[in-house]
Amino acid sequence: MVDSRLPSRWLHDPRMDGLSDTSWRIFTCGLMLSNEQQSDGYIAPGQLRWLHPVAAEASAVQELVLAGLWGVDGIGYRVTSWDETQTTAAQLSDKRRKSRESSQKARDVARKRRTSGTATHVIDHVIGHHQGEDRKGQARTREVEEETARLTWPTVAIPVSCVVCAEPIDPGTPNALCSRQDGAHRERRQIAA
């Protein structure tokens, strides 16, 4: 997307100050249309209807030509000094090409990282060793084989409680009841049996 620019110096430009509201609207909408169409300021006669909600009156267009903001170009009009304030189609094309090349380069680098030595890259990141950076402090040695390098996580036991009194019990205890022999526990054992 290309944005149209309205330089602040136009606030004090006598050419702009003398425009009627209709001419100002036609001029600014013409900038937006030309940027959208990448026509480098060219406005065809058939496009004038898009520049004002009622109609681009001939007198308003003539006002732009007399102020030197538009020039007659064949059967249409051209915004004068387009390349001084707006992005040309060639500049935009070049910017998009550079952006595509930059994105492709970033994708290639990411693809290369994914396919080469992922395990060592992860381990290097976890222990804080980054290629090309010198460690400060005492030298340590480490060896990592890519085929066997993997991260492991400790197994955590999930605590189990007695369903009657919430006393911690061994996970393998039948009926999830502790060894108490009071009335509530005996009743629960009878229900479970």
Secondary structure as UniProt FT lines:
FT   HELIX           8..12
FT   HELIX           14..17
FT   HELIX           21..37
FT   TURN            40..41
FT   STRAND          42..43
FT   HELIX           45..50
FT   HELIX           58..66
FT   TURN            67..68
FT   STRAND          70..73
FT   TURN            74..75
FT   STRAND          76..79
FT   TURN            80..81
FT   HELIX           82..85
FT   HELIX           89..115
FT   HELIX           118..127
FT   TURN            131..132
FT   TURN            146..148
FT   STRAND          160..161
FT   TURN            163..165
FT   STRAND          168..169
FT   TURN            171..172
FT   HELIX           174..176
FT   HELIX           183..192
//
